[in-house]
Amino acid sequence: MLSGGELSKLYSTDFVVFEAGSPHVYPADHELRKLTSFPYTPVFVFLDSSGRKVVETQGFHSEREARALHEFVTKKAYRKTSLREFMASYPR
């Protein structure tokens, strides 16, 4: 969903986007497993400027969810609410 287009530009403007070409399930000793608790892709991991993980999610299923996730991270809503609650209240 992020390969090209408006959403790709949106995310690339505010984040350093790193796409790893890994298998759908990667083994426990794989380098990417150090960043995420999910053993499979796709997964989105957001780090703050000090390298601390602030949000980890399995991704999104729609443009609405992609925009909501972007806003959740850029506006630092994770400091006040959960991603699930934020998504539930995000405009349709």
Buried (B, 14 or more C-beta within 10 A) or exposed (E): BBEEEEBBEBBEEEBEEEEEEBEEEBEEEEEBBEBBEBBEBBBBBBBEEEEEEBBBBEBBEEEEBBBBBBBBBBEEBBEEEEBEEBBEEBEE
